[in-house]
């Protein structure tokens, strides 16, 4: 998704509850904003910025960190 962000970032995603067309960033913020903030607390970032940090952290995570047995 990150590789194709720019081509996906157009208002074409329909929020089923609101019936409003969203961009990818708006849809992900609406649906997963709190989760992204929990994964990357602190500095205000765009959704894409949060995802980039999360992907980097997940790539370096141990198995124990992934299943929550160890603190990050």
mmCIF file of the N, C-alpha and C atoms, coordinates in Angstrom:
data_MODEL
# 
_entry.id   MODEL 
# 
loop_
_atom_site.group_PDB 
_atom_site.id 
_atom_site.type_symbol 
_atom_site.label_atom_id 
_atom_site.label_alt_id 
_atom_site.label_comp_id 
_atom_site.label_asym_id 
_atom_site.label_entity_id 
_atom_site.label_seq_id 
_atom_site.pdbx_PDB_ins_code 
_atom_site.Cartn_x 
_atom_site.Cartn_y 
_atom_site.Cartn_z 
_atom_site.occupancy 
_atom_site.B_iso_or_equiv 
_atom_site.pdbx_formal_charge 
_atom_site.auth_seq_id 
_atom_site.auth_comp_id 
_atom_site.auth_asym_id 
_atom_site.auth_atom_id 
_atom_site.pdbx_PDB_model_num 
ATOM 1   N N  . UNK A 1 1  ? 0.819   -1.172  0.000  1.00 0.00 ? 1  UNK A N  1 
ATOM 2   C CA . UNK A 1 1  ? 0.000   0.000   0.000  1.00 0.00 ? 1  UNK A CA 1 
ATOM 3   C C  . UNK A 1 1  ? 0.874   1.251   0.000  1.00 0.00 ? 1  UNK A C  1 
ATOM 4   N N  . UNK A 1 2  ? 1.944   1.255   0.798  1.00 0.00 ? 2  UNK A N  1 
ATOM 5   C CA . UNK A 1 2  ? 2.793   2.439   0.847  1.00 0.00 ? 2  UNK A CA 1 
ATOM 6   C C  . UNK A 1 2  ? 3.461   2.726   -0.495 1.00 0.00 ? 2  UNK A C  1 
ATOM 7   N N  . UNK A 1 3  ? 3.827   1.683   -1.218 1.00 0.00 ? 3  UNK A N  1 
ATOM 8   C CA . UNK A 1 3  ? 4.465   1.881   -2.530 1.00 0.00 ? 3  UNK A CA 1 
ATOM 9   C C  . UNK A 1 3  ? 3.540   2.568   -3.522 1.00 0.00 ? 3  UNK A C  1 
ATOM 10  N N  . UNK A 1 4  ? 2.252   2.349   -3.390 1.00 0.00 ? 4  UNK A N  1 
ATOM 11  C CA . UNK A 1 4  ? 1.282   2.883   -4.346 1.00 0.00 ? 4  UNK A CA 1 
ATOM 12  C C  . UNK A 1 4  ? 0.411   3.978   -3.727 1.00 0.00 ? 4  UNK A C  1 
ATOM 13  N N  . UNK A 1 5  ? 0.858   4.571   -2.640 1.00 0.00 ? 5  UNK A N  1 
ATOM 14  C CA . UNK A 1 5  ? 0.073   5.536   -1.873 1.00 0.00 ? 5  UNK A CA 1 
ATOM 15  C C  . UNK A 1 5  ? -0.501  6.641   -2.747 1.00 0.00 ? 5  UNK A C  1 
ATOM 16  N N  . UNK A 1 6  ? 0.344   7.274   -3.552 1.00 0.00 ? 6  UNK A N  1 
ATOM 17  C CA . UNK A 1 6  ? -0.118  8.420   -4.345 1.00 0.00 ? 6  UNK A CA 1 
ATOM 18  C C  . UNK A 1 6  ? -1.251  8.060   -5.300 1.00 0.00 ? 6  UNK A C  1 
ATOM 19  N N  . UNK A 1 7  ? -1.156  6.908   -5.939 1.00 0.00 ? 7  UNK A N  1 
ATOM 20  C CA . UNK A 1 7  ? -2.226  6.527   -6.868 1.00 0.00 ? 7  UNK A CA 1 
ATOM 21  C C  . UNK A 1 7  ? -3.486  6.076   -6.133 1.00 0.00 ? 7  UNK A C  1 
ATOM 22  N N  . UNK A 1 8  ? -3.342  5.638   -4.886 1.00 0.00 ? 8  UNK A N  1 
ATOM 23  C CA . UNK A 1 8  ? -4.505  5.219   -4.096 1.00 0.00 ? 8  UNK A CA 1 
ATOM 24  C C  . UNK A 1 8  ? -5.159  6.389   -3.361 1.00 0.00 ? 8  UNK A C  1 
ATOM 25  N N  . UNK A 1 9  ? -4.467  7.506   -3.259 1.00 0.00 ? 9  UNK A N  1 
ATOM 26  C CA . UNK A 1 9  ? -4.910  8.648   -2.456 1.00 0.00 ? 9  UNK A CA 1 
ATOM 27  C C  . UNK A 1 9  ? -5.837  9.568   -3.256 1.00 0.00 ? 9  UNK A C  1 
ATOM 28  N N  . UNK A 1 10 ? -6.957  9.066   -3.661 1.00 0.00 ? 10 UNK A N  1 
ATOM 29  C CA . UNK A 1 10 ? -7.978  9.869   -4.338 1.00 0.00 ? 10 UNK A CA 1 
ATOM 30  C C  . UNK A 1 10 ? -9.318  9.602   -3.656 1.00 0.00 ? 10 UNK A C  1 
ATOM 31  N N  . UNK A 1 11 ? -10.239 10.546  -3.691 1.00 0.00 ? 11 UNK A N  1 
ATOM 32  C CA . UNK A 1 11 ? -11.527 10.336  -3.007 1.00 0.00 ? 11 UNK A CA 1 
ATOM 33  C C  . UNK A 1 11 ? -12.406 9.314   -3.721 1.00 0.00 ? 11 UNK A C  1 
ATOM 34  N N  . UNK A 1 12 ? -12.195 8.040   -3.408 1.00 0.00 ? 12 UNK A N  1 
ATOM 35  C CA . UNK A 1 12 ? -12.991 7.002   -4.045 1.00 0.00 ? 12 UNK A CA 1 
ATOM 36  C C  . UNK A 1 12 ? -13.401 5.898   -3.092 1.00 0.00 ? 12 UNK A C  1 
ATOM 37  N N  . UNK A 1 13 ? -13.128 6.063   -1.819 1.00 0.00 ? 13 UNK A N  1 
ATOM 38  C CA . UNK A 1 13 ? -13.462 5.030   -0.842 1.00 0.00 ? 13 UNK A CA 1 
ATOM 39  C C  . UNK A 1 13 ? -14.718 5.455   -0.102 1.00 0.00 ? 13 UNK A C  1 
ATOM 40  N N  . UNK A 1 14 ? -15.737 4.657   -0.167 1.00 0.00 ? 14 UNK A N  1 
ATOM 41  C CA . UNK A 1 14 ? -17.018 5.001   0.426  1.00 0.00 ? 14 UNK A CA 1 
ATOM 42  C C  . UNK A 1 14 ? -17.120 4.417   1.827  1.00 0.00 ? 14 UNK A C  1 
ATOM 43  N N  . UNK A 1 15 ? -17.342 5.280   2.789  1.00 0.00 ? 15 UNK A N  1 
ATOM 44  C CA . UNK A 1 15 ? -17.528 4.843   4.175  1.00 0.00 ? 15 UNK A CA 1 
ATOM 45  C C  . UNK A 1 15 ? -18.951 4.320   4.279  1.00 0.00 ? 15 UNK A C  1 
ATOM 46  N N  . UNK A 1 16 ? -19.100 3.031   4.613  1.00 0.00 ? 16 UNK A N  1 
ATOM 47  C CA . UNK A 1 16 ? -20.426 2.418   4.529  1.00 0.00 ? 16 UNK A CA 1 
ATOM 48  C C  . UNK A 1 16 ? -21.426 3.009   5.515  1.00 0.00 ? 16 UNK A C  1 
ATOM 49  N N  . UNK A 1 17 ? -20.984 3.479   6.664  1.00 0.00 ? 17 UNK A N  1 
ATOM 50  C CA . UNK A 1 17 ? -21.917 4.051   7.630  1.00 0.00 ? 17 UNK A CA 1 
ATOM 51  C C  . UNK A 1 17 ? -22.327 5.476   7.271  1.00 0.00 ? 17 UNK A C  1 
ATOM 52  N N  . UNK A 1 18 ? -21.387 6.248   6.762  1.00 0.00 ? 18 UNK A N  1 
ATOM 53  C CA . UNK A 1 18 ? -21.670 7.655   6.486  1.00 0.00 ? 18 UNK A CA 1 
ATOM 54  C C  . UNK A 1 18 ? -22.066 7.930   5.041  1.00 0.00 ? 18 UNK A C  1 
ATOM 55  N N  . UNK A 1 19 ? -21.726 7.010   4.146  1.00 0.00 ? 19 UNK A N  1 
ATOM 56  C CA . UNK A 1 19 ? -22.052 7.219   2.740  1.00 0.00 ? 19 UNK A CA 1 
ATOM 57  C C  . UNK A 1 19 ? -21.276 8.361   2.111  1.00 0.00 ? 19 UNK A C  1 
ATOM 58  N N  . UNK A 1 20 ? -20.088 8.629   2.639  1.00 0.00 ? 20 UNK A N  1 
ATOM 59  C CA . UNK A 1 20 ? -19.261 9.737   2.165  1.00 0.00 ? 20 UNK A CA 1 
ATOM 60  C C  . UNK A 1 20 ? -18.004 9.173   1.502  1.00 0.00 ? 20 UNK A C  1 
ATOM 61  N N  . UNK A 1 21 ? -17.582 9.785   0.405  1.00 0.00 ? 21 UNK A N  1 
ATOM 62  C CA . UNK A 1 21 ? -16.348 9.367   -0.261 1.00 0.00 ? 21 UNK A CA 1 
ATOM 63  C C  . UNK A 1 21 ? -15.148 9.952   0.469  1.00 0.00 ? 21 UNK A C  1 
ATOM 64  N N  . UNK A 1 22 ? -14.184 9.099   0.760  1.00 0.00 ? 22 UNK A N  1 
ATOM 65  C CA . UNK A 1 22 ? -12.972 9.484   1.468  1.00 0.00 ? 22 UNK A CA 1 
ATOM 66  C C  . UNK A 1 22 ? -11.746 9.228   0.602  1.00 0.00 ? 22 UNK A C  1 
ATOM 67  N N  . UNK A 1 23 ? -10.661 9.958   0.895  1.00 0.00 ? 23 UNK A N  1 
ATOM 68  C CA . UNK A 1 23 ? -9.363  9.585   0.359  1.00 0.00 ? 23 UNK A CA 1 
ATOM 69  C C  . UNK A 1 23 ? -8.871  8.425   1.218  1.00 0.00 ? 23 UNK A C  1 
ATOM 70  N N  . UNK A 1 24 ? -7.841  7.756   0.780  1.00 0.00 ? 24 UNK A N  1 
ATOM 71  C CA . UNK A 1 24 ? -7.279  6.647   1.549  1.00 0.00 ? 24 UNK A CA 1 
ATOM 72  C C  . UNK A 1 24 ? -6.851  7.126   2.936  1.00 0.00 ? 24 UNK A C  1 
ATOM 73  N N  . UNK A 1 25 ? -6.172  8.260   3.003  1.00 0.00 ? 25 UNK A N  1 
ATOM 74  C CA . UNK A 1 25 ? -5.719  8.798   4.290  1.00 0.00 ? 25 UNK A CA 1 
ATOM 75  C C  . UNK A 1 25 ? -6.895  9.068   5.226  1.00 0.00 ? 25 UNK A C  1 
ATOM 76  N N  . UNK A 1 26 ? -7.943  9.692   4.706  1.00 0.00 ? 26 UNK A N  1 
ATOM 77  C CA . UNK A 1 26 ? -9.119  9.982   5.534  1.00 0.00 ? 26 UNK A CA 1 
ATOM 78  C C  . UNK A 1 26 ? -9.803  8.710   6.020  1.00 0.00 ? 26 UNK A C  1 
ATOM 79  N N  . UNK A 1 27 ? -9.910  7.714   5.152  1.00 0.00 ? 27 UNK A N  1 
ATOM 80  C CA . UNK A 1 27 ? -10.549 6.464   5.528  1.00 0.00 ? 27 UNK A CA 1 
ATOM 81  C C  . UNK A 1 27 ? -9.750  5.736   6.612  1.00 0.00 ? 27 UNK A C  1 
ATOM 82  N N  . UNK A 1 28 ? -8.443  5.661   6.441  1.00 0.00 ? 28 UNK A N  1 
ATOM 83  C CA . UNK A 1 28 ? -7.605  4.991   7.439  1.00 0.00 ? 28 UNK A CA 1 
ATOM 84  C C  . UNK A 1 28 ? -7.597  5.752   8.758  1.00 0.00 ? 28 UNK A C  1 
ATOM 85  N N  . UNK A 1 29 ? -7.595  7.062   8.702  1.00 0.00 ? 29 UNK A N  1 
ATOM 86  C CA . UNK A 1 29 ? -7.650  7.871   9.931  1.00 0.00 ? 29 UNK A CA 1 
ATOM 87  C C  . UNK A 1 29 ? -8.965  7.621   10.659 1.00 0.00 ? 29 UNK A C  1 
ATOM 88  N N  . UNK A 1 30 ? -10.046 7.600   9.921  1.00 0.00 ? 30 UNK A N  1 
ATOM 89  C CA . UNK A 1 30 ? -11.362 7.366   10.509 1.00 0.00 ? 30 UNK A CA 1 
ATOM 90  C C  . UNK A 1 30 ? -11.448 5.970   11.129 1.00 0.00 ? 30 UNK A C  1 
ATOM 91  N N  . UNK A 1 31 ? -10.905 4.977   10.437 1.00 0.00 ? 31 UNK A N  1 
ATOM 92  C CA . UNK A 1 31 ? -11.029 3.592   10.870 1.00 0.00 ? 31 UNK A CA 1 
ATOM 93  C C  . UNK A 1 31 ? -9.963  3.158   11.868 1.00 0.00 ? 31 UNK A C  1 
ATOM 94  N N  . UNK A 1 32 ? -8.729  3.632   11.688 1.00 0.00 ? 32 UNK A N  1 
ATOM 95  C CA . UNK A 1 32 ? -7.607  3.111   12.474 1.00 0.00 ? 32 UNK A CA 1 
ATOM 96  C C  . UNK A 1 32 ? -6.762  4.175   13.156 1.00 0.00 ? 32 UNK A C  1 
ATOM 97  N N  . UNK A 1 33 ? -7.243  5.398   13.208 1.00 0.00 ? 33 UNK A N  1 
ATOM 98  C CA . UNK A 1 33 ? -6.457  6.488   13.772 1.00 0.00 ? 33 UNK A CA 1 
ATOM 99  C C  . UNK A 1 33 ? -5.954  6.229   15.186 1.00 0.00 ? 33 UNK A C  1 
ATOM 100 N N  . UNK A 1 34 ? -6.828  5.743   16.052 1.00 0.00 ? 34 UNK A N  1 
ATOM 101 C CA . UNK A 1 34 ? -6.427  5.476   17.439 1.00 0.00 ? 34 UNK A CA 1 
ATOM 102 C C  . UNK A 1 34 ? -5.428  4.330   17.516 1.00 0.00 ? 34 UNK A C  1 
ATOM 103 N N  . UNK A 1 35 ? -5.600  3.325   16.690 1.00 0.00 ? 35 UNK A N  1 
ATOM 104 C CA . UNK A 1 35 ? -4.667  2.193   16.667 1.00 0.00 ? 35 UNK A CA 1 
ATOM 105 C C  . UNK A 1 35 ? -3.291  2.648   16.197 1.00 0.00 ? 35 UNK A C  1 
ATOM 106 N N  . UNK A 1 36 ? -3.249  3.451   15.139 1.00 0.00 ? 36 UNK A N  1 
ATOM 107 C CA . UNK A 1 36 ? -1.976  3.958   14.645 1.00 0.00 ? 36 UNK A CA 1 
ATOM 108 C C  . UNK A 1 36 ? -1.282  4.808   15.699 1.00 0.00 ? 36 UNK A C  1 
ATOM 109 N N  . UNK A 1 37 ? -2.036  5.608   16.416 1.00 0.00 ? 37 UNK A N  1 
ATOM 110 C CA . UNK A 1 37 ? -1.461  6.442   17.473 1.00 0.00 ? 37 UNK A CA 1 
ATOM 111 C C  . UNK A 1 37 ? -0.927  5.561   18.599 1.00 0.00 ? 37 UNK A C  1 
ATOM 112 N N  . UNK A 1 38 ? -1.606  4.471   18.915 1.00 0.00 ? 38 UNK A N  1 
ATOM 113 C CA . UNK A 1 38 ? -1.130  3.556   19.956 1.00 0.00 ? 38 UNK A CA 1 
ATOM 114 C C  . UNK A 1 38 ? 0.185   2.893   19.537 1.00 0.00 ? 38 UNK A C  1 
ATOM 115 N N  . UNK A 1 39 ? 0.327   2.565   18.264 1.00 0.00 ? 39 UNK A N  1 
ATOM 116 C CA . UNK A 1 39 ? 1.550   1.945   17.770 1.00 0.00 ? 39 UNK A CA 1 
ATOM 117 C C  . UNK A 1 39 ? 2.704   2.935   17.718 1.00 0.00 ? 39 UNK A C  1 
ATOM 118 N N  . UNK A 1 40 ? 2.383   4.188   17.447 1.00 0.00 ? 40 UNK A N  1 
ATOM 119 C CA . UNK A 1 40 ? 3.413   5.229   17.288 1.00 0.00 ? 40 UNK A CA 1 
ATOM 120 C C  . UNK A 1 40 ? 2.997   6.467   18.061 1.00 0.00 ? 40 UNK A C  1 
ATOM 121 N N  . UNK A 1 41 ? 3.000   6.407   19.379 1.00 0.00 ? 41 UNK A N  1 
ATOM 122 C CA . UNK A 1 41 ? 2.544   7.554   20.165 1.00 0.00 ? 41 UNK A CA 1 
ATOM 123 C C  . UNK A 1 41 ? 3.489   8.739   20.046 1.00 0.00 ? 41 UNK A C  1 
ATOM 124 N N  . UNK A 1 42 ? 2.947   9.892   20.358 1.00 0.00 ? 42 UNK A N  1 
ATOM 125 C CA . UNK A 1 42 ? 3.801   11.072  20.408 1.00 0.00 ? 42 UNK A CA 1 
ATOM 126 C C  . UNK A 1 42 ? 3.562   12.041  19.279 1.00 0.00 ? 42 UNK A C  1 
ATOM 127 N N  . UNK A 1 43 ? 4.594   12.214  18.479 1.00 0.00 ? 43 UNK A N  1 
ATOM 128 C CA . UNK A 1 43 ? 4.579   13.240  17.434 1.00 0.00 ? 43 UNK A CA 1 
ATOM 129 C C  . UNK A 1 43 ? 3.398   13.074  16.488 1.00 0.00 ? 43 UNK A C  1 
ATOM 130 N N  . UNK A 1 44 ? 2.799   14.192  16.141 1.00 0.00 ? 44 UNK A N  1 
ATOM 131 C CA . UNK A 1 44 ? 1.695   14.183  15.181 1.00 0.00 ? 44 UNK A CA 1 
ATOM 132 C C  . UNK A 1 44 ? 2.261   13.809  13.816 1.00 0.00 ? 44 UNK A C  1 
ATOM 133 N N  . UNK A 1 45 ? 1.697   12.793  13.229 1.00 0.00 ? 45 UNK A N  1 
ATOM 134 C CA . UNK A 1 45 ? 2.131   12.306  11.920 1.00 0.00 ? 45 UNK A CA 1 
ATOM 135 C C  . UNK A 1 45 ? 0.905   12.129  11.044 1.00 0.00 ? 45 UNK A C  1 
ATOM 136 N N  . UNK A 1 46 ? 1.169   12.107  9.770  1.00 0.00 ? 46 UNK A N  1 
ATOM 137 C CA . UNK A 1 46 ? 0.111   11.734  8.833  1.00 0.00 ? 46 UNK A CA 1 
ATOM 138 C C  . UNK A 1 46 ? -0.111  10.234  8.961  1.00 0.00 ? 46 UNK A C  1 
ATOM 139 N N  . UNK A 1 47 ? -1.190  9.754   8.410  1.00 0.00 ? 47 UNK A N  1 
ATOM 140 C CA . UNK A 1 47 ? -1.449  8.316   8.414  1.00 0.00 ? 47 UNK A CA 1 
ATOM 141 C C  . UNK A 1 47 ? -0.306  7.593   7.705  1.00 0.00 ? 47 UNK A C  1 
ATOM 142 N N  . UNK A 1 48 ? 0.120   8.131   6.584  1.00 0.00 ? 48 UNK A N  1 
ATOM 143 C CA . UNK A 1 48 ? 1.236   7.514   5.862  1.00 0.00 ? 48 UNK A CA 1 
ATOM 144 C C  . UNK A 1 48 ? 2.490   7.494   6.730  1.00 0.00 ? 48 UNK A C  1 
ATOM 145 N N  . UNK A 1 49 ? 2.761   8.562   7.443  1.00 0.00 ? 49 UNK A N  1 
ATOM 146 C CA . UNK A 1 49 ? 3.915   8.612   8.337  1.00 0.00 ? 49 UNK A CA 1 
ATOM 147 C C  . UNK A 1 49 ? 3.831   7.566   9.425  1.00 0.00 ? 49 UNK A C  1 
ATOM 148 N N  . UNK A 1 50 ? 2.647   7.421   10.016 1.00 0.00 ? 50 UNK A N  1 
ATOM 149 C CA . UNK A 1 50 ? 2.443   6.374   11.019 1.00 0.00 ? 50 UNK A CA 1 
ATOM 150 C C  . UNK A 1 50 ? 2.711   4.994   10.422 1.00 0.00 ? 50 UNK A C  1 
ATOM 151 N N  . UNK A 1 51 ? 2.154   4.730   9.257  1.00 0.00 ? 51 UNK A N  1 
ATOM 152 C CA . UNK A 1 51 ? 2.335   3.422   8.621  1.00 0.00 ? 51 UNK A CA 1 
ATOM 153 C C  . UNK A 1 51 ? 3.794   3.137   8.308  1.00 0.00 ? 51 UNK A C  1 
ATOM 154 N N  . UNK A 1 52 ? 4.535   4.160   7.858  1.00 0.00 ? 52 UNK A N  1 
ATOM 155 C CA . UNK A 1 52 ? 5.955   3.970   7.570  1.00 0.00 ? 52 UNK A CA 1 
ATOM 156 C C  . UNK A 1 52 ? 6.718   3.563   8.826  1.00 0.00 ? 52 UNK A C  1 
ATOM 157 N N  . UNK A 1 53 ? 6.425   4.205   9.949  1.00 0.00 ? 53 UNK A N  1 
ATOM 158 C CA . UNK A 1 53 ? 7.088   3.870   11.208 1.00 0.00 ? 53 UNK A CA 1 
ATOM 159 C C  . UNK A 1 53 ? 6.683   2.480   11.666 1.00 0.00 ? 53 UNK A C  1 
ATOM 160 N N  . UNK A 1 54 ? 5.413   2.159   11.570 1.00 0.00 ? 54 UNK A N  1 
ATOM 161 C CA . UNK A 1 54 ? 4.918   0.835   11.978 1.00 0.00 ? 54 UNK A CA 1 
ATOM 162 C C  . UNK A 1 54 ? 5.575   -0.261  11.151 1.00 0.00 ? 54 UNK A C  1 
ATOM 163 N N  . UNK A 1 55 ? 5.651   -0.077  9.843  1.00 0.00 ? 55 UNK A N  1 
ATOM 164 C CA . UNK A 1 55 ? 6.268   -1.077  8.971  1.00 0.00 ? 55 UNK A CA 1 
ATOM 165 C C  . UNK A 1 55 ? 7.734   -1.268  9.353  1.00 0.00 ? 55 UNK A C  1 
ATOM 166 N N  . UNK A 1 56 ? 8.429   -0.194  9.605  1.00 0.00 ? 56 UNK A N  1 
ATOM 167 C CA . UNK A 1 56 ? 9.835   -0.284  10.005 1.00 0.00 ? 56 UNK A CA 1 
ATOM 168 C C  . UNK A 1 56 ? 9.982   -1.043  11.323 1.00 0.00 ? 56 UNK A C  1 
ATOM 169 N N  . UNK A 1 57 ? 9.146   -0.712  12.306 1.00 0.00 ? 57 UNK A N  1 
ATOM 170 C CA . UNK A 1 57 ? 9.199   -1.399  13.594 1.00 0.00 ? 57 UNK A CA 1 
ATOM 171 C C  . UNK A 1 57 ? 8.851   -2.871  13.463 1.00 0.00 ? 57 UNK A C  1 
ATOM 172 N N  . UNK A 1 58 ? 7.848   -3.175  12.675 1.00 0.00 ? 58 UNK A N  1 
ATOM 173 C CA . UNK A 1 58 ? 7.443   -4.567  12.506 1.00 0.00 ? 58 UNK A CA 1 
ATOM 174 C C  . UNK A 1 58 ? 8.536   -5.375  11.799 1.00 0.00 ? 58 UNK A C  1 
ATOM 175 N N  . UNK A 1 59 ? 9.234   -4.761  10.874 1.00 0.00 ? 59 UNK A N  1 
ATOM 176 C CA . UNK A 1 59 ? 10.302  -5.453  10.152 1.00 0.00 ? 59 UNK A CA 1 
ATOM 177 C C  . UNK A 1 59 ? 11.445  -5.846  11.090 1.00 0.00 ? 59 UNK A C  1 
ATOM 178 N N  . UNK A 1 60 ? 11.646  -5.057  12.153 1.00 0.00 ? 60 UNK A N  1 
ATOM 179 C CA . UNK A 1 60 ? 12.737  -5.330  13.095 1.00 0.00 ? 60 UNK A CA 1 
ATOM 180 C C  . UNK A 1 60 ? 12.282  -6.088  14.342 1.00 0.00 ? 60 UNK A C  1 
ATOM 181 N N  . UNK A 1 61 ? 10.997  -6.325  14.481 1.00 0.00 ? 61 UNK A N  1 
ATOM 182 C CA . UNK A 1 61 ? 10.460  -6.928  15.701 1.00 0.00 ? 61 UNK A CA 1 
ATOM 183 C C  . UNK A 1 61 ? 10.803  -8.409  15.805 1.00 0.00 ? 61 UNK A C  1 
ATOM 184 N N  . UNK A 1 62 ? 11.012  -8.829  17.034 1.00 0.00 ? 62 UNK A N  1 
ATOM 185 C CA . UNK A 1 62 ? 11.215  -10.247 17.290 1.00 0.00 ? 62 UNK A CA 1 
ATOM 186 C C  . UNK A 1 62 ? 9.856   -10.933 17.330 1.00 0.00 ? 62 UNK A C  1 
ATOM 187 N N  . UNK A 1 63 ? 9.865   -12.242 17.292 1.00 0.00 ? 63 UNK A N  1 
ATOM 188 C CA . UNK A 1 63 ? 8.615   -13.000 17.385 1.00 0.00 ? 63 UNK A CA 1 
ATOM 189 C C  . UNK A 1 63 ? 7.905   -12.669 18.693 1.00 0.00 ? 63 UNK A C  1 
ATOM 190 N N  . UNK A 1 64 ? 8.649   -12.605 19.797 1.00 0.00 ? 64 UNK A N  1 
ATOM 191 C CA . UNK A 1 64 ? 8.058   -12.318 21.106 1.00 0.00 ? 64 UNK A CA 1 
ATOM 192 C C  . UNK A 1 64 ? 7.390   -10.943 21.119 1.00 0.00 ? 64 UNK A C  1 
ATOM 193 N N  . UNK A 1 65 ? 8.023   -9.956  20.497 1.00 0.00 ? 65 UNK A N  1 
ATOM 194 C CA . UNK A 1 65 ? 7.427   -8.616  20.427 1.00 0.00 ? 65 UNK A CA 1 
ATOM 195 C C  . UNK A 1 65 ? 6.144   -8.628  19.604 1.00 0.00 ? 65 UNK A C  1 
ATOM 196 N N  . UNK A 1 66 ? 6.127   -9.404  18.553 1.00 0.00 ? 66 UNK A N  1 
ATOM 197 C CA . UNK A 1 66 ? 4.952   -9.470  17.688 1.00 0.00 ? 66 UNK A CA 1 
ATOM 198 C C  . UNK A 1 66 ? 3.735   -10.065 18.389 1.00 0.00 ? 66 UNK A C  1 
ATOM 199 N N  . UNK A 1 67 ? 3.963   -10.994 19.298 1.00 0.00 ? 67 UNK A N  1 
ATOM 200 C CA . UNK A 1 67 ? 2.830   -11.598 19.990 1.00 0.00 ? 67 UNK A CA 1 
ATOM 201 C C  . UNK A 1 67 ? 2.623   -11.006 21.380 1.00 0.00 ? 67 UNK A C  1 
ATOM 202 N N  . UNK A 1 68 ? 3.370   -9.947  21.698 1.00 0.00 ? 68 UNK A N  1 
ATOM 203 C CA . UNK A 1 68 ? 3.142   -9.206  22.927 1.00 0.00 ? 68 UNK A CA 1 
ATOM 204 C C  . UNK A 1 68 ? 3.761   -9.786  24.188 1.00 0.00 ? 68 UNK A C  1 
ATOM 205 N N  . UNK A 1 69 ? 4.761   -10.643 24.045 1.00 0.00 ? 69 UNK A N  1 
ATOM 206 C CA . UNK A 1 69 ? 5.400   -11.220 25.215 1.00 0.00 ? 69 UNK A CA 1 
ATOM 207 C C  . UNK A 1 69 ? 6.543   -10.369 25.752 1.00 0.00 ? 69 UNK A C  1 
ATOM 208 N N  . UNK A 1 70 ? 6.966   -9.403  24.966 1.00 0.00 ? 70 UNK A N  1 
ATOM 209 C CA . UNK A 1 70 ? 8.077   -8.562  25.357 1.00 0.00 ? 70 UNK A CA 1 
ATOM 210 C C  . UNK A 1 70 ? 7.722   -7.110  25.101 1.00 0.00 ? 70 UNK A C  1 
ATOM 211 N N  . UNK A 1 71 ? 8.230   -6.212  25.910 1.00 0.00 ? 71 UNK A N  1 
ATOM 212 C CA . UNK A 1 71 ? 7.926   -4.789  25.695 1.00 0.00 ? 71 UNK A CA 1 
ATOM 213 C C  . UNK A 1 71 ? 8.784   -4.254  24.558 1.00 0.00 ? 71 UNK A C  1 
ATOM 214 N N  . UNK A 1 72 ? 8.237   -3.251  23.850 1.00 0.00 ? 72 UNK A N  1 
ATOM 215 C CA . UNK A 1 72 ? 8.932   -2.656  22.706 1.00 0.00 ? 72 UNK A CA 1 
ATOM 216 C C  . UNK A 1 72 ? 9.982   -1.681  23.141 1.00 0.00 ? 72 UNK A C  1 
# 
